[in-house]
Amino acid sequence: MAILHPFRAVRPAPEAAREVASVPYDVISVAEARALAAGNPRSFLHVIRPEIDLPEGTDEHDDLVYQRGAENLRSFVSAEYTTHDSPSLYVYRQVMGDRAQTGIFGCVSVSDYDDDVILKHEKTRPDKEDDRTRHIVEQRAHAEPVMLTFRDDERVRGLVNDTTAGDPLYDFEAVDGVRHTVWRVESPGELASAFASIDHLYVADGHHRCKAASRASEALAGSDASDEVRFFPAVLFPMSELNILAYNRVVYELPGTPEDFVRRLKESGFHVSDNASPTPAVRGHISVYAAGSWHGVVLPETARSGVDSTLDVARLGEHILEPMLGISDPRTDARIGFVGGIRGVAALKDAVDSGNAQIAISMYPTSIDDLVAVSDAGLLMPPKSTWFEPKLRSGLLVHIF
């Protein structure tokens, strides 16, 4: 059974929500964060990217960064434009273009994460774990929610629909055109009890924040932190509503020229079509931008066992990145970079045409069924296999302990 825990949220007043709400810490650079927060002292980026309040060039892992983040969080908690709720659950809807996804915003249990009730599909990096853990410990708060998913449940759907029939707490359109609407659940106990029949939750986005929450709970055990440290905030979406975009690749350094690389693909027996579409139409196909044009490439089937090896990103590694480019660990190899699908194939073309990269690889999106199958098998996907969009906004409902 999965634990869904109502929590005492610190949140902005409705008239301040649009000013406060920010993109997550990990989808923008420091420079982008500075630009987005410029002239807006209420932006939650001051909490989750506190280095923007320090001199340019300050290392994001400097002690001053963590101290400033804690100071900024305390200022947010005590601000005249924030309020403190009694223990509650919320419904959070996002609308991007003609798509909507509606989830439950509450806290989930560290013990569920540790005991694999909450299943993972991505390997975390110790340096990123360290960073997020320290922010949580010093702020005594989980400043941002993670995104989880669960198999569709009719009882949960009915309770969510009951809530969305009422008036929302927030309803605004962010600068990127995504509409965000939040309702407070009047009777959270019934919704929480509905999750007792749900066997597993799945991490969609936020593996490092999940792991950091677990580590922070362990680090603060026996301290003056409240029992709330054993829970962390999440938005839980039914699987049918989530949208996964491609997570594309750029290669900065080839062993030869881009023309050589395309020629080697053809000589190695790959099915390559020239003047191809920049967006692969089916699973098992990729599009490679090299030497000024797009080339369609069919990935061979895997020779390895395990459902994780059947993914396009795994087959790309097995048949192209490892044997042809010598890239065996994309997590650490500086020759490869990753571009979220929301940036479009134009960003891939620009990376190459500008001289920043030598080739770009446009992928077919990983499916939610793939994510669940890999997670259920206790396996891990290759890095940067999924890009979820729209992203959750940070600062709307903050969990302190």
Summary of the structure (lengths in Angstrom):
residues: 401
radius of gyration: 21.9
end to end distance: 24.3
largest distance: 67.0
contacts: 1286
relative contact order: 0.18
helix: 38%
strand: 25%
